[in-house]
Amino acid sequence: MAKGLEKHQAKQAQLSALGKDLTRRSGSKCELCEASGVSLRPYPVPPEEDEPRVDTCLFACDLCREQLENPKRIDASHWRCAAQSVWSEVPAVQVVAARVLDRLGKTELWAREALDDVFFEEEVEEWIAKQVL
């Protein structure tokens, strides 16, 4: 059990070390919903790598993180922001936004339409397909 705790703590330390770069890239806003003035933490985009990197993480507010970690609780009205964030220049943000839109697209017409309008680079398409939200 101690090994698991040590591994978790080491990963959290690695994620914290990315904070400065993510703050700079995000402009101190949630990269998904653009909330500012709220607590932001690195969110490693699944599937996670052994060592988190800036290009495989995004800066997310607690509300976005909570819903990403508990997809059954996704609030469609909050995620209307994904229709904008899917156009981000940051692949990690594109991947998460596309996964959210794909999930919501099963019941929300606006989400299907938003996803239909987007073209992704091949690497981003592959990353999106690696895991479903």
SEMAR-142580 format. One record per residue: residue number from 0; z, x, y of N, C-alpha, C, O in turn. Coordinates in steps of 0.05 Angstrom, whole numbers, plus 32768, in hexadecimal, padded with zeros to 4 digits. Layout:
<sites>
   i n.pz n.px n.py ca.pz ca.px ca.py c.pz c.px c.py o.pz o.px o.py
 NUM    Z    X    Y     Z     X     Y    Z    X    Y    Z    X    Y
...
</sites>
This chain:
<sites>
   i n.pz n.px n.py ca.pz ca.px ca.py c.pz c.px c.py o.pz o.px o.py
   0 8000 8010 7FE8  8000  8000  8000 8000 8011 8019 7FF3 800A 802D
   1 800E 8028 8019  800F  8039  8030 7FF3 8044 8037 7FED 8048 804E
   2 7FE3 804A 8022  7FC8  8054  8027 7FB7 8040 8036 7FA8 8047 8048
   3 7FBA 8026 802E  7FAB  8011  803C 7FB3 800F 8059 7FA2 800B 806A
   4 7FCD 8011 805E  7FD7  8010  807A 7FCD 8027 808A 7FC5 8024 80A1
   5 7FCE 803F 807E  7FC4  8057  808C 7FA6 8054 8092 7F9E 805C 80A8
   6 7F97 804A 807F  7F7A  8047  8084 7F75 8033 809A 7F64 8037 80AB
   7 7F84 801D 809A  7F82  8009  80AF 7F89 8014 80CB 7F7A 8010 80DE
   8 7F9F 8023 80CC  7FA7  802F  80E5 7F93 8044 80EF 7F8E 8046 8107
   9 7F88 8053 80DD  7F73  8067  80E4 7F5B 8059 80F0 7F4F 8062 8104
  10 7F53 8043 80E3  7F3B  8034  80ED 7F41 8029 8109 7F30 8029 811A
  11 7F59 801E 810D  7F60  8013  8127 7F60 8029 813C 7F58 8024 8153
  12 7F69 8040 8135  7F69  8057  8148 7F4C 805E 814F 7F46 8064 8167
  13 7F3A 805E 813C  7F1E  8064  8141 7F12 804F 8153 7F03 8056 8165
  14 7F18 8036 814E  7F0E  8020  815F 7F18 8023 817C 7F09 801F 818F
  15 7F31 8029 817F  7F3D  802D  8199 7F30 8043 81A9 7F2C 8042 81C1
  16 7F28 8058 819A  7F1B  806F  81A7 7F00 8067 81B3 7EF6 8074 81C5
  17 7EF4 8052 81A9  7EDA  8048  81B3 7EDD 8038 81CC 7EC9 8032 81DA
  18 7EF5 8030 81D3  7EFA  801E  81E9 7EEE 8027 8203 7EE2 8016 8211
  19 7EF0 8040 820A  7EE5  804A  8224 7EC7 8046 8225 7EBC 803D 823A
  20 7EB9 804E 8210  7E9C  804B  8210 7E94 802D 8210 7E81 8026 821D
  21 7EA2 801D 8201  7E9C  8000  8201 7EA2 7FF3 821B 7E93 7FE1 8224
  22 7EB7 7FFC 8229  7EBE  7FF1  8243 7EA7 7FF7 8257 7E9F 7FE6 8267
  23 7E9E 8010 8256  7E88  8018  8267 7E6F 8008 8262 7E62 7FFE 8274
  24 7E68 8005 8248  7E4F  7FF7  8240 7E51 7FDA 8248 7E3D 7FCE 8251
  25 7E68 7FCD 8243  7E6B  7FB0  8248 7E71 7FA9 8264 7E70 7F91 826B
  26 7E79 7FBC 8275  7E81  7FB5  8290 7E9B 7FA6 8290 7EA0 7F96 82A2
  27 7EAC 7FAC 827C  7EC7  7F9F  8279 7EC5 7F81 8275 7ED7 7F72 827D
  28 7EAF 7F78 8268  7EAC  7F5C  8261 7EA7 7F59 8243 7E9E 7F6C 8236
  29 7EAD 7F42 8239  7EA7  7F3C  821D 7E88 7F3D 821B 7E7A 7F31 822A
  30 7E7F 7F4C 8207  7E62  7F4F  8205 7E54 7F37 81F9 7E3C 7F35 81F8
  31 7E64 7F23 81F0  7E59  7F0B  81E5 7E5A 7EF4 81F9 7E45 7EE7 81FE
  32 7E71 7EEF 8204  7E74  7ED7  8217 7E77 7EE0 8234 7E78 7ECE 8245
  33 7E78 7EF9 8239  7E7A  7F05  8254 7E94 7EFE 8262 7E96 7EFF 827B
  34 7EA9 7EF7 8253  7EC3  7EF2  825F 7ECD 7F0C 826A 7ECC 7F21 825E
  35 7ED8 7F0B 8283  7EE4  7F22  828F 7F01 7F1C 8296 7F09 7F05 8298
  36 7F10 7F31 829A  7F2D  7F2E  82A0 7F3D 7F25 8288 7F53 7F1B 828C
  37 7F32 7F29 8271  7F40  7F21  8258 7F43 7F3A 8246 7F35 7F4E 824B
  38 7F54 7F39 8233  7F57  7F4F  8220 7F3D 7F52 8210 7F33 7F3F 8204
  39 7F34 7F6A 820E  7F1B  7F71  81FF 7F22 7F86 81EA 7F32 7F98 81EF
  40 7F17 7F82 81D2  7F1B  7F96  81BD 7F01 7F9B 81AF 7EF0 7F8A 81AE
  41 7EFE 7FB3 81A4  7EE6  7FB9  8195 7EE4 7FA7 817C 7EF8 7FA2 816E
  42 7ECC 7F9D 8177  7EC7  7F8D  815F 7EB1 7F9B 814F 7E9A 7F9C 8158
  43 7EB8 7FA7 8138  7EA4  7FB4  8127 7E92 7F9E 811A 7E9C 7F8D 810C
  44 7E78 7FA0 811E  7E66  7F8C  8113 7E62 7F91 80F5 7E59 7FA6 80ED
  45 7E67 7F7C 80E5  7E64  7F7F  80C8 7E46 7F82 80C0 7E35 7F78 80CF
  46 7E40 7F8F 80AB  7E53  7F9D  8099 7E5D 7FB7 80A7 7E4D 7FC5 80B3
  47 7E76 7FBB 80A5  7E83  7FD2  80B3 7E7D 7FEC 80A5 7E7A 7FED 808D
  48 7E7C 8001 80B6  7E78  801B  80AB 7E93 8028 80A8 7EA7 801E 80B2
  49 7E94 803F 809A  7EAE  804D  8096 7EBA 8055 80B0 7ED2 8052 80B5
  50 7EA9 8060 80C2  7EB3  8068  80DD 7EA5 8057 80F2 7E8C 8059 80F4
  51 7EB4 8048 8101  7EA7  8037  8116 7E99 8049 812B 7EA4 805E 8132
  52 7E82 803F 8135  7E74  804D  814A 7E6E 8039 8160 7E6E 8021 815C
  53 7E6A 8043 8178  7E64  8032  818F 7E4D 8020 818A 7E4D 8008 8191
  54 7E38 802A 817D  7E20  801A  8179 7E23 8005 8162 7E11 7FF4 815F
  55 7E39 8006 8153  7E3D  7FF1  813F 7E55 7FDF 8145 7E5E 7FD0 8135
  56 7E5E 7FE1 815E  7E75  7FD1  8168 7E6D 7FC3 8182 7E5A 7FCB 818F
  57 7E7C 7FAF 8188  7E79  7FA2  81A3 7E95 7F9C 81AD 7EA8 7F9C 819F
  58 7E96 7F97 81C7  7EAF  7F91  81D5 7EB1 7F73 81D6 7EA0 7F66 81E2
  59 7EC6 7F67 81CA  7EC9  7F4A  81C8 7EE4 7F41 81D1 7EF8 7F4F 81CD
  60 7EE5 7F2A 81DE  7EFE  7F1D  81E6 7F0C 7F12 81CD 7F00 7F0F 81B8
  61 7F25 7F0A 81D0  7F34  7F00  81BA 7F29 7EE5 81B0 7F29 7EE0 8197
  62 7F1E 7ED4 81C2  7F13  7EBB  81B9 7EFA 7EBF 81A7 7EF8 7EB2 8192
  63 7EE8 7ED1 81B0  7ED1  7ED6  819F 7ED9 7EE3 8185 7ECF 7EDB 8170
  64 7EEA 7EF7 8186  7EF3  7F05  816D 7F00 7EF1 815A 7EF9 7EF1 8142
  65 7F11 7EDF 8164  7F1E  7ECC  8152 7F0A 7EBA 8144 7F0D 7EB5 812C
  66 7EF6 7EB1 8152  7EE2  7EA0  8146 7ECF 7EAF 8133 7EC6 7EA4 811F
  67 7ECA 7EC8 8139  7EB9  7ED8  8127 7EC8 7EDE 810D 7EBC 7EDF 80F8
  68 7EE2 7EE2 8110  7EF2  7EE8  80F8 7EF9 7ECF 80E8 7F01 7ED0 80D1
  69 7EF6 7EB7 80F4  7EFB  7E9D  80E7 7EE4 7E8B 80ED 7EE6 7E78 80FC
  70 7ECD 7E90 80E0  7EB4  7E80  80E6 7EB7 7E62 80E3 7EA8 7E53 80F0
  71 7EC9 7E59 80D3  7ECD  7E3C  80D0 7ED7 7E2F 80EA 7ED5 7E17 80EE
  72 7EE3 7E3F 80FC  7EEE  7E35  8115 7EDB 7E3A 812D 7EE4 7E37 8144
  73 7EC3 7E40 8128  7EB0  7E45  813E 7EAD 7E2C 814F 7EA7 7E16 8145
  74 7EB0 7E30 8169  7EAD  7E1B  817D 7E91 7E1D 8189 7E8C 7E30 8198
  75 7E80 7E0B 8182  7E64  7E0C  818A 7E61 7E0E 81A8 7E4F 7E1C 81B2
  76 7E72 7E00 81B7  7E6F  7E01  81D4 7E75 7E1C 81E0 7E69 7E25 81F3
  77 7E88 7E2B 81D4  7E8E  7E46  81DD 7E76 7E58 81D8 7E70 7E6A 81E8
  78 7E69 7E54 81C1  7E54  7E67  81B9 7E38 7E61 81C5 7E24 7E6D 81BD
  79 7E37 7E4F 81D9  7E1E  7E4C  81E7 7E17 7E66 81F5 7DFF 7E6B 81FB
  80 7E2B 7E77 81F9  7E27  7E91  8205 7E15 7EA3 81F3 7E08 7EB5 81FD
  81 7E15 7E9D 81D9  7E05  7EAD  81C6 7DE7 7EAB 81CC 7DD7 7EBD 81C6
  82 7DDE 7E95 81D8  7DC2  7E92  81E0 7DBA 7EA7 81F5 7DA3 7EAE 81F6
  83 7DCD 7EB0 8204  7DC8  7EC5  8218 7DCD 7EE1 820C 7DBD 7EF3 820F
  84 7DE4 7EE4 81FD  7DEB  7EFE  81F3 7DD8 7F08 81DE 7DD7 7F20 81D9
  85 7DC9 7EF6 81D1  7DB5  7EFF  81BD 7D9F 7F10 81CA 7D91 7F1E 81BC
  86 7D9C 7F0D 81E5  7D88  7F1D  81F3 7D93 7F38 81FD 7D85 7F47 820B
  87 7DAB 7F3F 81F6  7DB7  7F58  81FE 7DA6 7F6F 81F4 7D97 7F6D 81E1
  88 7DA8 7F86 8202  7D9A  7F9E  81FA 7DAA 7FAD 81E5 7DA1 7FC1 81D9
  89 7DC3 7FA4 81DF  7DD4  7FB1  81CC 7DD0 7FA4 81B0 7DD7 7F8C 81AD
  90 7DC6 7FB3 819D  7DC1  7FA7  8182 7DD9 7F9A 8175 7DD6 7F84 8169
  91 7DF1 7FA5 8178  7E09  7F99  816C 7E0E 7F7D 8178 7E16 7F6B 8169
  92 7E09 7F7A 8191  7E0D  7F60  819E 7DF7 7F4C 8194 7DFD 7F35 818F
  93 7DDE 7F56 8192  7DC8  7F45  8188 7DCF 7F3B 816C 7DCA 7F23 8166
  94 7DD9 7F4D 815B  7DDF  7F45  813F 7DF4 7F2F 813E 7DF0 7F1B 8130
  95 7E0A 7F33 814C  7E1F  7F1F  814B 7E16 7F04 8157 7E1B 7EEF 814C
  96 7E08 7F05 816E  7DFE  7EED  817B 7DEB 7EDE 8168 7DEC 7EC6 8166
  97 7DD9 7EED 815B  7DC6  7EE1  8149 7DD4 7ED4 8131 7DCC 7EBE 8128
  98 7DE8 7EE1 8126  7DF7  7ED6  8110 7E05 7EBC 8118 7E06 7EA9 8109
  99 7E10 7EBC 8130  7E1E  7EA4  813A 7E0A 7E8D 813E 7E0E 7E77 8135
 100 7DF3 7E94 814B  7DDE  7E7F  814F 7DD4 7E75 8135 7DCE 7E5D 8132
 101 7DD0 7E86 8121  7DC7  7E7E  8107 7DDA 7E6A 80FA 7DD2 7E56 80EF
 102 7DF4 7E70 80FB  7E08  7E5E  80F0 7E08 7E43 80FF 7E08 7E2E 80F2
 103 7E08 7E45 8119  7E09  7E2C  8129 7DEF 7E1C 8127 7DEF 7E04 812A
 104 7DD9 7E2A 8122  7DBF  7E1E  8121 7DBD 7E09 810A 7DAA 7DF9 810A
 105 7DCF 7E0A 80F8  7DCF  7DF6  80E2 7DD7 7DDA 80EC 7DCF 7DC6 80E0
 106 7DE5 7DD9 8103  7DEE  7DBF  810E 7DE7 7DBC 812C 7DE8 7DA5 8136
 107 7DE0 7DD1 8139  7DDB  7DD0  8156 7DBE 7DD8 815C 7DB6 7DEE 8157
 108 7DAF 7DC5 8167  7D93  7DC9  816E 7D90 7DE0 8182 7D7E 7DF1 817F
 109 7DA1 7DE1 8196  7D9E  7DF6  81AB 7DA1 7E12 819F 7D93 7E25 81A8
 110 7DB1 7E15 818A  7DB4  7E2F  817D 7D9B 7E37 816E 7D93 7E4E 816F
 111 7D8F 7E24 8160  7D76  7E29  8151 7D60 7E31 8165 7D52 7E44 8160
 112 7D5E 7E22 817B  7D4A  7E28  818F 7D4E 7E44 819B 7D3B 7E52 81A0
 113 7D67 7E4B 81A1  7D6D  7E65  81AD 7D64 7E7B 819A 7D59 7E90 81A3
 114 7D69 7E78 8181  7D63  7E8D  816D 7D45 7E8E 8169 7D3A 7EA4 8164
 115 7D37 7E78 816B  7D1A  7E77  8167 7D0B 7E87 817D 7CF5 7E91 8178
 116 7D17 7E89 8194  7D0A  7E96  81AB 7D0D 7EB5 81AB 7D00 7EC2 81BB
 117 7D1D 7EC0 8199  7D24  7EDC  819A 7D14 7EEC 8186 7D0F 7EE4 816F
 118 7D0B 7F04 818E  7CFF  7F17  817C 7D11 7F2F 817A 7D1A 7F3A 818E
 119 7D17 7F38 8161  7D28  7F4F  815D 7D19 7F66 8152 7D05 7F63 8144
 120 7D22 7F7E 8158  7D17  7F96  814C 7D1D 7F94 812E 7D30 7F87 8125
 121 7D0D 7FA2 811E  7D10  7FA1  8100 7D2C 7FA9 80F7 7D37 7F9D 80E5
 122 7D37 7FBE 8103  7D52  7FC8  80FB 7D67 7FB3 8101 7D7A 7FAF 80F1
 123 7D64 7FA5 8117  7D77  7F90  811E 7D75 7F78 810B 7D89 7F6D 8102
 124 7D5C 7F71 8104  7D58  7F5B  80F0 7D65 7F62 80D6 7D72 7F51 80C9
 125 7D63 7F7B 80CD  7D6F  7F83  80B4 7D8D 7F82 80B6 7D9B 7F7A 80A3
 126 7D98 7F8A 80CC  7DB5  7F8A  80D1 7DC0 7F6D 80D1 7DD4 7F67 80C5
 127 7DB1 7F5C 80DE  7DB9  7F3F  80DF 7DBA 7F34 80C2 7DCD 7F25 80BB
 128 7DA6 7F3B 80B2  7DA4  7F30  8097 7DB9 7F3B 8083 7DBE 7F30 806E
 129 7DC6 7F52 808A  7DD9  7F5E  8078 7DF2 7F4D 8074 7DFF 7F4F 805F
 130 7DF8 7F3C 8086  7E10  7F2B  8083 7E0C 7F11 8093 7E02 7F12 80AA
 131 7E15 7EFB 8088  7E14  7EE1  8095 7E2F 7EDB 80A0 7E44 7EE1 8093
 132 7E30 7ECE 80B7  7E4A  7EC6  80C3 7E55 7EAD 80B5 7E6A 7EA4 80BC
</sites>
